Each structure stands twice: as structure tokens, then as C-alpha cells.
Amino acid sequence: MLLAFHKPYGVLSQFTPDGSRHRLLAEFEFPRGVYPLGRLDAESEGLLLLSDETELNARLLHPTRGHLRTYWVQVERVPSPEALAQLERGLVIAGRKTLPCRAWLLEPQPDVPPRVPPIRFRKNVPEAWIALELVEGRNHQVRRMTAAIGHPTLRLVRVKIGGFELGSLAAGTWRALSAADRAAVFSER
């Protein structure tokens, strides 16, 4: 079984408590035996896949697979084309260079439901949404990448894995994937 879940802000990608103040996947009444394929940190939102099929973990997450993940990232200030090109070429983060990726300004800005709690508002600092398409997912990588180019992340939403999009799945809800949805997860576009 393969499930798509819209992970809300403030939820850990795990079922068991670790002593933090964050909510857990256990409160969302998933079928027994499923576990997350990959993770999103507690401050990130969006598409998280869960499954009871152990082989899917390697199929989606092993670095040699280069499986695409797309994020919408709300950042401080509007990045220049040069800043986006820096992201695309790769950056040295924690002593390792990130793999090349695709990065672009989202125009028009996406229609994303408000976050609870809302992002911090700064009257004199504009914000923008960018999209990042990556094939790797190191710890806090997207946040570190945007900070490295001078555009700290305010909000981070994973909207796509492979060719499967989060779409209209509401925050805090999940659904089992159809055969067509499953095929989209494993496609690259």
C-alpha cells in the first residue's frame, strides 16, 4: 500500500515520541504497518509518502536513483536570476556540494492556504516564492541552500514527488494512491 499525506507544519515525520514538543504521525490514523518514505522536518509542509512496502524506500530515496522532488519555498526578498543560477549550479553546504537542481521564481505566486501559525511578517522586507526541483534531500538542505544565497526560507512546501503532485489534498489528510498515482510517483515528469 502506498499513501499520500499532506503533512502540516509542526508535525514530525515519525510515529514515536522523541521528547520534542511536536505532533506525531500517530495522531492521523494511518493503517497499521505503514512508515514514512523519507521525511520532512517539523517546520516543513506538504507531500509525504507512507507505505508498508519496504523495497520502496530504496527505490525512492537511494542517491543513485536521482528521484525528483519539487518544493515551493517562500523566501525573504526576491531572488535575482544570478541567485537562482547559484542554486542550480550547486552550493557547498556543510562541506559538501549539492547536486545541480532546477530553480525558478514562481510567477504568479502560488495560491497556498495560510500556515498555522502564520510566517513571521516583516513590514519592510518583501517575500517571494521560488520552486526548487532536487534529486537529493540532505538534512535541512533547501533551507541551507536558500540561506547560502541570502534568501532565508520563511515557508517550505513539498508539492511533488516524481510525477505525483500534492494537488488539493488538504493539510492533515491522507489517501491511498491508485495505480495511476503510483505510476506517477515513480515517473520523473
Secondary structure by P-SEA (a helix, b strand, c coil): cbbbbbccccccccccccccccccccccccccccccccccccccccbbbbcccccccccccccccbbbbbbbbbbcccccaaaaaaaaaccccccccccbbbbbbccccccccccccccccccccccbbbbbbbcccccaaaaaaaaaacbbbcbbbbccccccccccccccbbbbbcaaaaaaaaccc
